[in-house]
């Protein structure tokens, strides 16, 4: 008898730029992995839990390749401002209010939102990451966690992040993976980046940081060091191991060649780029060099949601619009980024990104009976252009059911919302002169 049997669902398949759906399939889950995918009704009905999913579309769990999950605590507080003001006048002053307990409840709120939208794995870059790890254990999600550190915090803070890595790497039956998290080349100088690279190598982990978000950041790096941000990261040893670049909107041709020769993946969050008018590079340039690209939400203070379906839709439309080519970035390519692309960015392509025997059982069941996805000529196209986060009915991660019939099983959402509400009066205050860092203007 298997642990979970999903019966009579449709199954999404992707390969290259192709996407198709196999109808009326059963998926058997044993332990943390997919044991079988076969014709509906052929796997019997004996299981610890049987999920009747006729008419639903089974997709791999969505992967959020760069987020600041607890920033949901500040959702809606920072609207219609410049990039410089966003950092210096709002976000970094607001984040100076945070306590460890605030981050724990913010992480749970964000994880509830992600589970409800079919996201099973997130690469999070924030503070008090031991609290985010605790929330990930309780929520049942898969989490790649980097404790953000600034150079002005000194080596002591870096050592605190190293202690976090040693404690949490591989925890929760492998659901938690840790990364070193220097914030960016514009808040961390070469000597500090070298120290981060050495610590990451000693600990055997990758480095997750912000890179080339704006042209101004690239220009600043060139003025200060005579190198682009990716070149600086290579020179300091950051690229000697695996690296996750958040954004990387302004890579030069030389940067792309450099990144392609190293283990670098990129998380792209188009809603943030559009909202902050910070610009965005052609994703196809990255893909043409063989650089793994995944979809990301960034934080909810810049994108207002943790919805990967929304980000996938915006990325696809932006690629068509910016390239002046309506045939560019077809449905299959968009879905490839959402699943296999995200898995490659995180270095987990052997385990995630497809509903195949032996892969980890990270699965979302999406309803297809709403008016906004009817008629159902092309379920894959509907997923990219029409489906909503609220269409997600059931979510499994690592073989465990986290939500069924839109009811969360691992998070007490009402309590989380109450706990967050009690903190808002303190958290939304901007104290003059108080900020965690300074964005260079």
C-alpha positions in Angstrom: 0.0 0.0 0.0 1.3 3.4 -1.0 1.1 6.5 1.3 -0.8 8.8 -1.1 -2.7 7.9 -4.3 -3.9 10.7 -6.6 -6.5 9.3 -8.9 -7.7 10.3 -12.4 -5.9 13.6 -12.7 -4.4 15.1 -15.8 -0.6 15.4 -15.7 1.4 18.3 -17.2 4.5 17.4 -19.1 7.2 19.7 -20.5 10.3 19.1 -22.6 12.3 21.9 -24.1 9.8 24.4 -25.6 7.0 21.8 -25.7 4.2 21.3 -23.1 1.4 18.8 -23.2 -1.1 17.1 -20.9 -1.6 13.4 -20.4 -5.2 12.9 -19.3 -6.7 10.5 -16.7 -3.6 9.5 -14.8 -2.9 8.1 -11.3 0.1 9.2 -9.3 1.3 7.0 -6.4 3.5 8.5 -3.7 5.5 6.4 -1.3 7.5 8.2 1.4 8.9 11.4 -0.1 9.0 10.3 -3.7 6.8 9.5 -6.7 6.5 5.7 -7.0 4.4 5.5 -10.2 2.5 7.5 -12.8 0.1 5.3 -14.8 -3.3 5.2 -16.5 -6.2 6.2 -14.3 -7.5 3.3 -12.3 -4.5 1.0 -13.0 -2.8 1.5 -9.6 -5.7 0.2 -7.5 -7.2 2.1 -4.7 -5.2 1.0 -1.6 -3.4 3.9 0.0 -3.0 5.7 3.3 -4.7 8.7 1.6 -6.6 8.7 -1.6 -7.2 11.9 -3.5 -9.9 11.8 -6.2 -8.6 14.4 -8.7 -10.7 13.9 -11.8 -10.7 17.1 -13.9 -7.7 18.6 -12.0 -4.3 19.3 -13.5 -1.3 17.9 -11.6 1.7 20.0 -12.0 5.1 19.9 -10.2 5.3 22.1 -7.2 6.1 25.7 -8.3 9.6 26.9 -7.3 10.2 30.5 -6.1 13.9 31.1 -6.9 14.3 34.4 -5.0 12.2 35.9 -2.3 12.2 37.8 1.0 9.3 35.9 2.5 8.8 37.7 5.8 8.6 41.0 4.0 4.9 40.2 3.7 4.8 42.1 7.0 5.3 45.3 5.0 3.0 44.6 2.1 1.3 47.8 0.8 3.5 50.2 2.8 5.9 51.2 0.0 4.1 52.3 -3.2 4.9 54.6 -6.1 8.5 55.6 -5.0 11.9 55.5 -6.7 14.3 52.7 -6.2 16.6 54.8 -4.0 13.6 56.0 -1.8 12.3 52.4 -1.7 15.4 51.3 0.1 16.5 54.4 2.1 13.3 56.0 3.1 11.0 52.9 3.5 12.2 49.3 3.4 15.5 49.5 5.3 14.1 51.8 8.0 11.0 49.5 8.4 13.2 46.4 8.6 15.1 48.0 11.5 11.9 47.3 13.6 12.1 43.5 13.1 12.6 41.0 15.9 13.3 37.3 15.5 9.7 36.5 16.5 8.3 39.0 13.9 10.3 37.2 11.2 8.9 33.8 12.4 5.3 34.9 12.0 6.0 36.8 8.8 7.6 33.7 7.4 4.5 31.6 8.3 2.2 34.1 6.7 4.2 34.1 3.5 4.5 30.3 3.5 0.7 30.0 3.9 0.3 32.3 0.9 2.8 30.3 -1.2 1.2 26.9 -0.4 -2.2 28.3 -1.3 -0.7 29.3 -4.7 1.0 26.0 -5.4 4.6 26.9 -4.4 6.3 24.1 -2.7 9.9 25.4 -2.7 11.4 28.8 -2.0 14.9 30.3 -2.1 14.6 32.9 0.7 17.1 35.6 1.5 16.4 37.5 4.7 17.3 38.0 8.4 16.9 35.8 11.5 16.9 32.8 9.2 16.8 30.3 12.0 13.2 31.5 12.6 12.5 31.1 8.9 13.9 27.6 9.1 11.6 26.9 12.0 8.6 28.1 10.0 9.7 25.9 7.1 9.9 22.8 9.3 6.3 23.5 10.6 4.8 24.4 7.2 6.2 21.4 5.4 7.6 23.5 2.6 11.0 23.0 0.9 13.3 26.0 1.6 16.7 27.1 0.4 17.7 29.7 3.0 20.4 32.4 3.0 20.9 34.7 5.9 21.4 38.2 4.4 24.5 40.0 5.7 26.0 43.4 5.1 29.7 44.3 5.2 29.1 47.0 7.9 27.8 44.2 10.2 31.3 42.8 10.3 32.8 39.3 10.6 30.8 38.5 13.8 27.5 38.6 11.9 29.1 36.5 9.1 30.0 33.9 11.7 26.5 33.9 13.0 25.3 33.0 9.5 27.9 30.3 9.3 26.6 28.8 12.6 23.1 28.9 11.1 24.4 27.0 8.1 26.1 24.3 10.2 22.9 23.9 12.3 20.3 23.7 9.5 21.9 22.3 6.4 19.9 19.2 5.4 17.4 19.5 8.2 13.8 18.5 8.0 14.5 15.3 6.0 16.5 17.3 3.5 13.8 19.9 2.9 16.1 22.7 4.1 19.2 23.7 2.2 21.4 26.6 3.4 23.3 29.2 1.4 25.7 32.0 2.3 24.0 35.3 1.8 26.1 38.5 1.3 23.5 41.0 0.3 25.1 42.4 -2.9 28.3 43.9 -4.4 27.0 47.4 -3.6 26.7 46.7 0.1 29.6 44.3 0.4 33.1 45.2 -0.7 35.8 42.9 -2.3 37.5 41.9 1.0 34.2 41.0 2.6 33.1 39.1 -0.5 36.3 37.1 -0.3 35.6 36.2 3.3 32.1 35.1 2.3 33.5 33.0 -0.5 36.0 31.3 1.8 33.3 30.5 4.4 31.0 29.1 1.8 33.7 26.9 0.4 34.6 25.7 3.9 30.9 24.9 4.6 30.3 23.4 1.2 27.4 25.7 0.3 26.5 28.1 -2.5 26.1 31.8 -2.4 22.8 33.7 -3.0 23.0 37.4 -3.5 21.6 40.4 -5.5 23.5 41.1 -8.7 23.2 43.9 -11.4 19.7 44.8 -10.4 19.9 48.3 -12.1 22.3 49.9 -14.6 23.3 52.4 -11.9 24.5 49.5 -9.8 26.6 48.2 -12.7 28.0 51.7 -13.3 28.9 52.1 -9.6 30.8 48.8 -9.5 32.7 49.8 -12.7 33.7 53.2 -11.1 34.7 51.7 -7.8 36.5 48.5 -8.9 36.8 48.6 -12.7 34.7 45.5 -12.9 31.1 44.6 -13.5 29.3 42.9 -10.6 29.6 39.4 -12.0 33.3 40.0 -12.8 33.9 41.2 -9.3 32.2 38.2 -7.8 34.4 35.9 -10.0 37.6 37.8 -8.9 36.6 37.5 -5.2 36.0 33.7 -5.4 32.2 33.9 -5.0 31.8 32.0 -8.3 34.1 29.2 -7.4 31.1 27.3 -6.1 27.4 27.4 -6.9 25.9 30.9 -7.1 22.3 32.2 -7.3 22.0 35.6 -8.8 18.9 37.5 -7.9 17.7 39.6 -10.8 20.9 40.1 -13.0 19.0 42.5 -15.3 22.0 44.2 -16.8 24.6 41.5 -17.7 27.2 42.4 -20.4 28.1 39.9 -23.1 31.3 39.2 -21.1 29.2 38.6 -18.0 27.1 36.0 -19.8 30.2 34.2 -21.0 31.6 34.2 -17.4 28.3 33.0 -15.9 27.9 30.3 -18.4 31.3 28.9 -17.5 30.4 28.7 -13.8 27.6 27.2 -11.7 25.4 30.3 -11.8 21.6 30.4 -11.9 19.4 33.5 -12.1 16.1 34.2 -10.4 13.9 36.7 -12.3 11.0 38.7 -10.7 9.4 40.8 -13.5 6.7 42.4 -11.4 9.3 44.1 -9.2 11.2 45.4 -12.3 8.0 46.8 -13.8 6.7 48.3 -10.6 10.0 50.0 -9.7 10.8 50.9 -13.3 14.2 49.4 -12.9 14.4 47.7 -16.3 14.9 44.1 -17.2 17.1 42.2 -19.6 16.1 39.7 -22.3 15.8 36.3 -20.6 16.5 34.7 -23.9 20.1 36.0 -23.8 20.6 34.1 -20.6 19.0 31.0 -22.0 21.0 31.2 -25.2 24.2 30.9 -23.1 22.8 27.9 -21.2 22.5 29.8 -18.0 19.7 28.3 -15.8 16.8 30.8 -15.2 13.9 30.4 -12.8 11.0 32.5 -11.8 10.9 34.5 -8.6 8.6 36.8 -6.7 11.1 38.9 -4.8 9.6 40.4 -1.6 6.0 41.4 -1.2 7.0 45.1 -0.6 8.0 45.3 -4.3 5.8 42.7 -5.9 2.9 42.7 -3.4 2.4 38.9 -3.7 4.2 35.6 -3.6 2.4 34.3 -6.6 4.6 32.5 -9.1 1.8 32.0 -11.6 1.4 35.8 -11.8 5.2 36.2 -12.3 5.3 33.6 -15.0 2.6 35.3 -16.9 4.3 38.7 -16.6 7.7 37.3 -17.7 6.2 35.7 -20.7 4.3 38.8 -21.8 7.4 41.0 -21.2 9.6 38.8 -23.4 7.1 39.1 -26.2 6.6 42.8 -25.8 10.2 43.8 -25.3 11.3 41.7 -28.2 8.6 42.9 -30.5 7.8 39.3 -31.4 4.5 37.7 -30.4 5.9 34.2 -31.3 8.7 34.5 -28.7 8.7 32.7 -25.5 6.0 30.1 -26.2 3.9 28.4 -23.5 6.2 25.4 -23.2 9.3 27.6 -22.6 7.5 29.6 -19.9 6.5 26.4 -18.1 10.0 25.1 -18.5 11.3 28.0 -16.5 8.7 27.6 -13.8 9.6 23.9 -13.2 12.9 22.5 -14.6 14.4 26.0 -14.8 13.8 26.6 -11.1 15.1 23.2 -10.2 18.3 23.8 -12.2 18.8 27.2 -10.5 18.8 25.6 -7.1 20.9 22.6 -8.2 18.1 20.1 -7.6 17.2 19.1 -11.2 17.6 15.4 -10.3 14.9 15.7 -7.7 12.5 18.5 -8.7 10.8 20.1 -11.7 8.8 17.2 -13.2 6.2 14.5 -12.2 8.4 11.5 -12.9 9.0 8.2 -11.0 11.8 8.7 -8.5 11.4 12.5 -8.3 10.5 14.1 -5.0 6.7 14.2 -4.5 6.2 18.0 -4.7 2.9 18.2 -6.5 0.1 20.8 -6.9 -3.4 19.9 -8.2 -5.0 22.8 -10.1 -8.7 23.0 -10.7 -9.8 23.5 -14.3 -13.5 24.0 -13.9 -13.7 27.8 -13.3 -15.2 30.1 -16.0 -11.8 31.9 -16.5 -10.2 28.7 -17.8 -13.2 27.4 -19.8 -13.3 26.1 -22.5 -10.3 23.9 -21.9 -8.8 23.7 -25.4 -5.2 23.9 -24.2 -4.7 23.3 -20.4 -1.0 24.3 -20.6 -1.8 27.7 -22.2 -4.6 28.1 -19.6 -2.0 27.6 -16.9 0.3 30.3 -18.2 -2.3 32.9 -19.3 -5.5 32.2 -17.4 -5.1 30.2 -14.2 -5.1 31.9 -10.8 -3.5 31.1 -7.5 -6.9 30.4 -6.1 -7.4 27.6 -8.6 -4.8 25.5 -6.6 -6.8 22.9 -4.7 -4.3 20.5 -3.2 -0.5 20.7 -2.5 2.0 18.0 -1.5 5.6 18.6 -0.6 8.1 15.7 0.1 5.1 13.4 -0.1 3.1 15.1 2.6 -0.2 16.7 2.0 0.1 20.4 3.0 -3.3 21.6 1.7 -6.3 19.7 0.4 -9.5 21.2 -0.9 -8.0 24.7 -0.1 -7.7 23.8 3.6 -4.2 24.2 5.0 -3.1 21.3 7.1 0.2 22.5 8.5 -0.4 26.2 9.2 -3.1 27.7 11.5 -3.7 30.6 9.1 -6.2 32.4 11.5 -3.7 32.4 14.3 -0.9 33.6 12.0 -3.0 36.5 10.8 -3.8 37.4 14.4 -0.2 37.3 15.5 0.8 39.5 12.5 -2.0 42.0 13.2 -0.8 42.5 16.7 2.6 43.6 15.5 1.6 46.0 12.7 1.4 49.1 14.8 5.0 48.8 15.8 6.3 47.4 12.5 4.9 50.1 10.2 6.8 53.0 12.0 9.7 54.7 10.1 12.0 56.0 12.8 14.2 58.9 11.5 17.8 57.9 11.1 17.1 54.3 11.8 17.8 51.9 8.9 19.6 48.6 8.6 21.8 49.7 5.6 22.1 52.5 3.1 21.5 52.2 -0.6 24.2 54.1 -2.6 22.8 57.0 -4.5 
